């Protein structure tokens, strides 16, 4: 099983996981053979990629939270935010979200050693609902790595889910604007944290801890495309100590895979192959199953970029196109 970006999907590939629509119903089931019409629809709906079955890579668990739990949480958050947009809210919504945060905590604790494929952070472009749940999961993963107790994990998760609540009070024309925002629009966008804080404080009676703030570089915006995963990681590493808390960066890099199992990569020594294993303490130096060198196919051989001293100076320089390796 491996993740493939939407632009590189091909007819005949077989889905390794269910694909859900924005109403959290199954759009395409696991085991479905992709047709050109399916791929076209996925692109139109804004999906960034899918998992496919692949004999070249081993099946490795990369879901710290089961897909059905995550989708259920997204549906509950979407319903709650939709009601908030219409000017009313229900305490039942908050109770339901609390239950889902608790269930996610159970999942994360049970799978505390599972690394997260960063490609999973963004399924498709319905930003507020999906992004909020993704931020909550990432926040709690880092919280567990930092040794937080259950109470703090709960506060972190609830704060993360509601961290963008203020955006429901921003005009959609501005939120969804194509291209660069002007000064007035930027000022309006910048009011959303305060709007969210005031709403949660006044309307929800201090019931939501307002604590979470995470970078969203991996998500598309109307004014720019998402950065490639490995570039996001390199940006975060470069900003450690300046833009980001060094300890949080350290924990982030231990739990997030910039090169998930199945990634096609090009090495600095002209070798090309598939990532087959990651290390939590050295996320940029995985084990790679090399299948080609200098454009020529070779018998597969695994090299360990972390532990094999023969390759200590070799680095991953590119995520290869799914169209195939060099000719």
C-alpha positions in Angstrom: 0.0 0.0 0.0 1.2 3.5 -0.8 0.0 7.0 -1.2 -0.2 8.5 -4.7 -0.9 12.2 -5.4 -4.0 12.9 -7.4 -2.1 14.1 -10.5 -0.3 10.7 -10.8 -3.2 8.3 -10.4 -3.7 5.9 -13.3 -6.6 3.9 -14.5 -6.5 0.3 -13.3 -4.9 1.0 -9.9 -6.8 -0.5 -6.9 -7.8 1.5 -3.8 -6.3 0.4 -0.6 -8.6 2.5 1.6 -12.1 3.9 1.4 -12.6 7.4 0.0 -15.1 9.6 1.7 -17.0 12.6 0.4 -17.6 15.9 2.2 -20.8 14.4 3.8 -18.5 11.7 5.3 -20.2 8.9 3.2 -18.1 6.4 1.3 -17.5 7.7 -2.2 -15.3 4.8 -3.4 -14.8 1.7 -1.4 -11.5 -0.1 -0.7 -10.8 -2.6 -3.5 -12.3 -0.4 -6.2 -10.4 -0.5 -9.5 -9.9 3.1 -10.6 -11.4 4.3 -13.9 -10.5 7.5 -15.7 -14.0 8.9 -14.8 -13.4 8.2 -11.1 -10.0 10.0 -11.2 -11.6 13.0 -13.0 -14.3 13.2 -10.3 -11.7 13.0 -7.5 -9.7 15.9 -9.0 -12.9 17.9 -9.4 -13.8 17.4 -5.8 -10.3 18.5 -4.6 -8.8 15.3 -3.3 -5.0 15.5 -3.0 -4.3 11.8 -3.4 -5.3 8.3 -2.4 -3.8 5.0 -1.1 -3.4 2.3 -3.7 -2.5 -1.4 -3.4 1.1 -1.9 -4.5 3.2 -5.1 -4.5 6.5 -3.1 -4.4 5.9 -1.9 -0.9 5.0 -3.6 2.3 1.7 -2.8 4.1 2.6 -0.7 7.1 0.1 0.8 9.6 0.1 4.6 9.2 -3.3 5.4 10.8 -2.9 6.6 14.4 -6.7 7.1 14.3 -8.9 4.7 12.5 -10.5 6.2 9.4 -14.0 5.7 10.6 -13.4 7.5 13.9 -11.8 10.4 12.0 -14.6 10.6 9.5 -17.3 10.5 12.3 -15.5 13.3 14.1 -15.3 15.4 10.9 -19.1 14.9 10.4 -19.9 16.0 13.9 -17.7 19.0 13.7 -19.1 20.0 10.3 -22.7 19.8 11.7 -21.7 21.9 14.7 -19.9 24.5 12.6 -22.8 24.7 10.1 -25.2 25.5 12.9 -22.8 28.1 14.2 -22.7 29.7 10.8 -26.5 30.0 10.9 -26.4 31.8 14.2 -27.3 29.1 16.7 -25.7 26.3 18.5 -26.6 23.3 20.6 -24.9 22.1 23.8 -25.4 18.6 22.4 -22.9 19.5 19.6 -20.3 20.2 22.2 -21.0 17.0 24.1 -20.7 15.0 20.9 -17.4 16.7 20.0 -16.1 16.0 23.5 -17.0 12.3 23.1 -15.1 12.2 19.8 -12.0 13.9 21.3 -12.0 11.3 24.1 -12.3 8.5 21.5 -9.4 9.9 19.5 -7.3 10.1 22.6 -8.0 6.4 23.2 -6.9 5.6 19.7 -3.7 7.6 19.9 -2.7 6.1 23.2 -3.3 2.6 21.9 -1.2 3.4 18.8 1.3 5.7 20.3 4.2 4.1 18.3 2.5 4.5 14.9 4.0 7.3 12.8 1.7 9.6 10.9 1.9 10.0 7.1 1.8 13.8 6.6 -0.1 13.3 3.4 -3.0 12.1 5.5 -3.3 15.6 7.1 -5.1 16.9 4.1 -7.7 14.8 2.4 -9.3 17.5 0.3 -10.2 21.2 0.3 -13.1 21.7 2.7 -10.7 23.6 4.9 -12.4 24.4 8.2 -14.0 21.1 9.1 -11.2 18.7 8.0 -8.3 21.0 8.9 -9.6 21.4 12.5 -9.8 17.7 13.1 -6.4 17.1 11.5 -4.9 19.8 13.7 -6.4 18.2 16.7 -5.0 14.8 15.9 -1.5 16.2 15.2 -1.6 18.3 18.4 -2.6 15.3 20.5 0.1 13.2 18.9 2.7 15.7 19.9 1.1 16.1 23.3 1.4 12.4 23.9 5.1 12.5 22.8 5.6 15.4 25.3 4.1 13.3 28.1 0.8 15.2 28.6 -1.7 13.6 30.9 -5.2 12.8 29.6 -6.7 16.1 30.9 -4.1 18.2 29.0 -4.6 16.1 25.9 -8.3 16.7 26.1 -7.8 20.4 26.4 -5.4 20.4 23.6 -7.7 18.5 21.3 -10.8 20.6 22.0 -8.8 23.8 21.6 -7.4 22.6 18.3 -10.8 21.7 16.9 -12.1 25.2 17.7 -9.0 27.1 16.8 -10.4 28.2 13.5 -14.0 28.8 14.7 -13.7 32.5 14.0 -13.5 31.8 10.3 -17.2 31.1 10.2 -17.8 34.8 10.8 -15.6 35.8 7.8 -17.3 36.5 4.5 -16.9 33.5 2.1 -15.9 35.8 -0.7 -12.8 36.7 1.3 -12.0 33.2 2.6 -12.3 31.7 -0.9 -10.8 34.5 -2.9 -8.5 33.4 -5.7 -5.2 35.2 -5.7 -3.6 37.6 -3.2 -5.6 39.3 -0.6 -5.6 43.1 -0.5 -4.8 45.1 2.7 -8.5 45.4 3.8 -9.2 41.7 3.2 -6.0 40.7 5.1 -7.1 42.8 8.0 -10.5 41.1 8.0 -8.9 37.6 7.9 -6.7 38.6 10.8 -9.7 39.2 13.0 -10.8 35.6 13.0 -8.8 34.5 16.1 -10.4 37.3 18.2 -13.9 36.7 16.7 -13.5 33.0 17.6 -12.3 33.7 21.1 -15.1 36.1 21.8 -17.7 33.7 20.5 -16.5 30.8 22.4 -16.1 32.8 25.6 -19.5 34.5 25.5 -21.7 31.9 23.9 -20.2 28.6 25.0 -19.6 29.6 28.7 -15.8 28.9 28.7 -16.5 25.3 27.8 -13.8 25.2 25.1 -10.1 25.6 26.0 -8.7 28.0 23.5 -5.1 27.0 23.3 -4.1 25.5 20.0 -2.0 27.0 17.2 -0.3 25.0 14.5 1.0 25.9 11.0 -1.1 25.0 8.0 1.5 25.0 5.2 0.5 21.6 4.1 -3.0 22.7 3.1 -4.0 24.4 -0.1 -5.1 28.0 0.1 -7.0 30.0 -2.5 -3.9 32.2 -2.9 -1.3 29.4 -3.1 -0.9 25.7 -3.6 0.2 23.4 -0.7 4.0 22.9 -0.4 5.3 19.4 -1.0 5.5 17.4 2.3 9.3 17.2 2.5 9.6 21.0 1.8 7.2 21.6 4.7 9.4 19.5 7.0 12.5 21.3 5.9 10.8 24.7 6.4 9.8 23.7 9.9 13.3 22.4 10.7 14.8 25.7 9.4 12.4 27.7 11.5 13.2 25.9 14.7 14.2 28.4 17.4 13.0 31.3 15.4 9.4 30.7 14.1 8.7 27.4 16.0 9.4 26.1 19.5 12.5 23.8 19.2 11.1 21.2 21.5 7.8 21.0 19.6 9.7 20.7 16.3 11.7 17.9 17.8 8.6 16.0 18.8 6.9 16.8 15.5 9.8 15.3 13.5 9.6 12.1 15.7 6.0 11.5 14.9 5.5 12.7 11.3 6.8 10.9 8.2 7.9 13.3 5.4 8.7 10.3 3.2 6.0 7.8 4.0 6.4 4.1 3.2 5.9 3.6 -0.5 7.3 7.0 -1.5 9.3 7.0 -4.7 12.6 8.9 -4.0 15.7 9.9 -5.8 19.0 9.8 -3.9 22.0 12.1 -4.3 24.1 9.1 -5.7 21.6 8.7 -8.6 19.9 5.7 -7.0 16.2 5.6 -7.1 13.7 3.4 -5.1 10.9 3.1 -2.6 10.9 4.0 1.1 10.2 0.8 3.0 10.8 1.8 6.6 11.0 5.0 8.7 12.8 5.9 11.9 11.1 8.1 14.5 14.4 9.6 15.6 15.7 10.3 12.1 12.7 11.0 9.8 14.7 12.3 6.9 16.9 9.1 6.6 14.6 6.1 6.0 15.4 2.7 4.6 15.1 2.7 0.8 14.6 -0.3 -1.5 16.7 0.7 -4.5 15.4 -0.6 -7.9 17.3 1.6 -10.3 20.6 3.5 -10.6 21.7 6.0 -13.2 18.5 5.2 -15.1 19.2 1.5 -15.3 17.0 -1.1 -13.4 18.9 -3.3 -10.9 18.0 -6.2 -8.6 16.3 -4.6 -5.6 18.6 -3.9 -2.7 17.7 -2.2 0.6 20.0 0.6 2.0 19.7 2.1 5.4 20.3 5.8 5.2 20.4 6.2 9.0 22.6 3.3 10.1 24.7 2.2 7.1 27.9 4.3 7.2 28.6 3.6 3.5 25.7 5.9 2.8 26.3 8.5 5.4 26.8 11.3 2.8 23.8 10.2 0.7 20.6 12.2 1.0 17.1 12.1 -0.5 17.1 14.9 -3.1 13.7 14.5 -4.7 10.4 12.7 -4.5 10.2 10.9 -7.8 7.3 11.3 -10.2 4.8 8.5 -10.2 5.1 8.4 -13.9 8.1 6.2 -13.3 11.8 6.7 -12.6 14.3 8.1 -15.0 14.4 6.5 -18.4 
